[in-house]
Amino acid sequence: MVKQKAASVIIPNWNGKRLLGQCLDALSKQTYKDFEIIVVENGSTDGSVEYIEENYPEVVLLKQKENLGFAGGVNVGLKHSQAKYKILLNNDTAVDESWLGALVHTAEKNPNAFAVVSKILEASKRKNPKYYNIDSTGDQYSIWGMPFPRGRGEVDTGQFNKPEQVFAACGGSVLYRATLLEKVGLFDEDFFAYYEDVDISFRARLMGYDILYEPKSVVYHAIGATSGGGLKPFTRFHSVKNAHYLYLKNMPASLFWRFLPRFLLGQIMVFASSIKHGLLLSHLKGLVWVLLFLPKKIVQRVTIQRKKKVSNADVLSRLYKELPPLQKDFFNKFRRGSK
């Protein structure tokens, strides 16, 4: 009988053949060895399946007939894994040799940790040739109802080298504890892509579990190599609907009503941005989806809030109290332009 590995590294893949070699080769060099690799093949048409079968026969390959999105794809991998620790990793990444060992070590020391997230650096773009730029050091969530990656765009000179609590874990490189994942639940597949990782962290936080950041676990990320990222119809549609889902499901009642004016004003700003960038139809489509799924999200909200164990003061203490940096810059430009 084959002994079950302590950790499963789950990689969702959709038409990422050109990226997989670098990602899988880096995993083969890990100092921590007690893990398996699971690739959830999300209906690719670029030969990804054949490439993995030919070059990486040790990989557990879960073939899907269609693209289930990030949320649906990783749920397939999470359900398949029987490991103590379930680690998500983007296919457009390369990891340091101590990446996985650092995640597991931190989880072992902190039994209340639902998730441990890595330091994620931009793979190529640098403002300073000596340092990488930061992609994420965990996610923050603003009282304006907007999630954003902590430190994104900053030059990594060691300012985030302290292990600490963060509000949410970026799904691009994160360890989840299987026992607590069973209690919190899997990803909400209605999100498809974007903010589903903040949603699952928010749910865990409401139940009293910790989300930890481990700076010794380092990942290099080619941002948007899979989804395209940026200001595109796909991104705007999902980010608009998911921002509403996230707020509707998770924000505790008193904070929900207290910050609702800010949330709505923030969404007006996003709407203005959609008009400016020719994304109005995608934005409106996102709002239609919010209305269609509103009854379902209300039912989910009732379940989530019933499981809440922490005080509203605790939730408030962990929220970012200003506009996220990008929205703040847009608001300032908009205000100057209106004068």
N, C-alpha and C positions, 0 to 999 in steps of 0.2 A: 504493500500500500504506500502510495506516494504521500509524504508529509505535506500538509497544507502550509503554504508560505505565510509569513507574518504580515506581509504587505502586498497589495496589488496596485500597480501603477496603471491607471486607466486612461487611454488616449483616444479621444474621439477623432475620427478622420473623415473628411469629405473632400475628395479630389486633391489630396495633399501628397501625392507620390513624390513630388520634387522636394518635399520637406522631411519625409519620414526617415531617410537615411541618417541625416545629422542627428535627429532626435533619438532614434533607437541606438545608434552607435555610442552616443554619450551615456545612455543608460547602462550599456555593457561595461562601463568603466567605474561604476559605483563602488565605493569602499564598503558600503552596506550591501550584503548579498542575499538576504532572506526575502526575496520578492519575486513576483511574477509580473509579466507585462501583458496587459489586455488591450488590444486595439478594437474599438467599436467602429466597424466599417459602415459608414452612413450612406450607402448607395452610390459610391463613387463610380465614375465612368472613365477615369484616367489611367486605369491599370494598377491602381493601388493594391488591390487584392492579390493579383499575380506577383507584384513586386515583393510584397510581404511574404507570401508563401515560398517564393524562390530564394529569398535572401535572409529571412528571419524565421525559420521553421519553429523556433522555440516560443514565438509569440502566440498567445491565445487570440484567435481572430474570430470576432463575432460579426457575422455578415448580416446587414440589414438591407431590405429591398428598396428602401427609400430614405431620404434625408430626414431624420427625426429631430434635427436641430441639436444644439449643444445640450439642452436640458433632457430631451428624450434620449439622445445618444448615450450620455453618461449614466442615465438611469439604467439602461441595459447593462452597462458594465458594473454598476454598483450592485445590481440584483444578482449578477453572475458570480461576483467575488464572494469568497467565504473567509477572507482575510480579516485580521484584527484591525488593520489600518488600510483604508482605501484612499488612494492618492490620485487626484486628477492632474493631468498634464496636457497642455496644448501641444499639437503636433508641430507647430512652428517655433519650437524652442530647442535650446541645447542647455544641459544642466552641468553644474560643477560636479566633481567626483564625490564630494561630501554632501551633495544636495539632499539625498534621501535619508542618509544617516542622521543629519541634523534635524530633520522633521520628526523622525521616529524618536530620537533622544528627547526632544522637547515634549512630545506627547507622553512618553513614559514617565517623565518627571511631573506631569500635570494631569492627573486623572480626571479633572473637571473640564479639560479642554475638548470641546466639540471639534474644533478645527485648528490647524497650525498652518500658517501661510508663509510663503517664501518671499525673499527680496527678488523682485523681477526687474531686470534691467533691459534697456533697449539694445537689440543685438548689434546695431551698426551706427546709428546716428549719435554723434558726440558733439557737444559744444566745446569741450576741452579734450585734446588727444590723450591726455593722461587718465581721464575718467570716463566712465559710462554715464549716460543719462538714465534716470529712473523711469520705469514704466509704472510700477506699483509697489508699495510697501504695506499692503492691506488697503481695504476700502473704507471710506468715510461716508456718512449719510447726514445730509444737511437738514435743518429745520425747514428748509424750503422744499423738502421732498425730493432732493436730487442726490443720488449717489455719485461718487467720483473716486478715482485712485489717489491715494495719499502720495504726495511727492512727485507726481507725474511731470516730466519735463525738467525737473531739477537735476543738476549735476551731482552725482553720487560721490561726495567727498567724506562720507562717514557719518553724516548727520542722522541717519536712520540705522545705526549699528547697535542699538540697544533693543534686546528682546522686550516686548511689551504687549499689552492688550491693544487690539484694534477693534473697530466696530464690526467689520465684516472681512471675509476672506475672498480674495480674487480666485475664481475658478480655474485660472490658467496654470496654477501650481499650488495645490493645497492638499493637506492630509485631513481626512475625516476619521473619527473614531467610530467603528462599526456599531458598538453598543448604544452610543448616543444617537447615531444616525437612525437607528430603528425607532427611537422615541420621537425625534424631530420630524422624520419623514423625508422622502426623497425630493428631488427638484420638481418644481411646478412646471409641467410640460407646456402649459399655456404660454409661458414666457418664450419658448422656442430658443431665443438667443438674446443676451444682454439683460443684466440685473438679476438673473435667476440665482446667481451666487450670493448677492446681497440679500435676497429674499430668504434663502435657507439659513443664512447667518442671523438675520433679524429674528427669525422664528426660534433659533437656538438661544439667542440672547434673552428673549422674553421668557424662556424656560429656565434661565439661570445658568446657562453654560458659558464657558469662556471661548473667545476667539483670540488666538495668540499669533504674534509675528516673530519669526525666527530669522534674523539677518544672516546667519551662517549658511542657510539654505539658499543658494544663489542660482537664478535662472536667467538665461539670455533669450529674449523674445523678439521675433520679427513681427512687429505689431501689424495686425490686419492682413497678414499673408494668406490666411484662410478665408475670412469673411469679407476682406476688402476694406473694412473700417471706414472712417471718414464720413463725409456728408454725402450719403447715398440713400436712395429710396428704401432699400432693405433695412439699413441701420435706423433711419428716422422712424419708419413704421413700428418696428419692434421697441425702440427706446421710448416712444410716446406711449404706447399701450402699456408697456411694462412699468413705466414710472407711476402710472395710475394704479396698476395692480399692486405694486409694492406698498404704496401709501395706504390704499384701501384695506389691504389684508392685515397689515402689521402695526400701524401707528396706534398706540393705546388711545382710548376714547377721549380723555381730557386733552391730550396732546394733539389728537386728530383735529378737534374743533379749534384749539388754540392756534395751530399753525396752518389751518386750512386757507386763510386769506393769502399767506405767503406762498403756499403750494399753487394756488390758482394764479397768482401774479407771476410766479416762476413759469407756469405753463403758458401764460400769455407771451412771455419773453421767448419761449421755445417756438411758439406759433409764429411770432414775428421773424424769427430766424428761418423757419421753414419757408415763409413767403420770400424772404431775401434770397434764399439759396435754391428756389425753384422746387421745393419739396412739399408744397401745399397738399397735393393729392395724397401723398404718403402719410402726412400728418392727419388728414381727415379720415383716412382709412384706419389709422390707429385709434382715433376717437370712436369710430363706429364699433370697432372690436371691443373697446371698453364698455360700451352700452350693451353689446350682445352678451358679454360675459359677466356683467354686473351682478346678476342674481347668484351665479356660482361663486364669485369672489366674496359676496356678503356671507354666504354659507361658510366658506373657508375662514373668513374673518372671525365668525362666531366660535369656531373650533379652536383657532389659534389663540384668541383672547382668553378662552376658558383654561387653556394650559399655562397661561402667564403666571410666573412665580415671582418676578422682580417688581419693584415699585416703579411708578412713573418717574419718580425723582432719579432713579438709577438709569432709566432709559434716557431721560433728558440730559444727564451728566455725560453721556457718551455721544450725543448728537453734536454735529458741527454747527456752530451758532451763526455762521455767515453764509452768504452765497458762495457756491463753489467757484474756484478761480476763473474758469472759462466763462461762466455766466456773469460773474462780477465784471470781467473785462467787457463783455458784450453790453451789459447794462450801462456801464460808464460811457462807452462809445455812443450808445443810443441816446443817452441823456445829453451828451455834448452836441450830438447832431441835431437835437430838437431845439437847441437854443438859438 
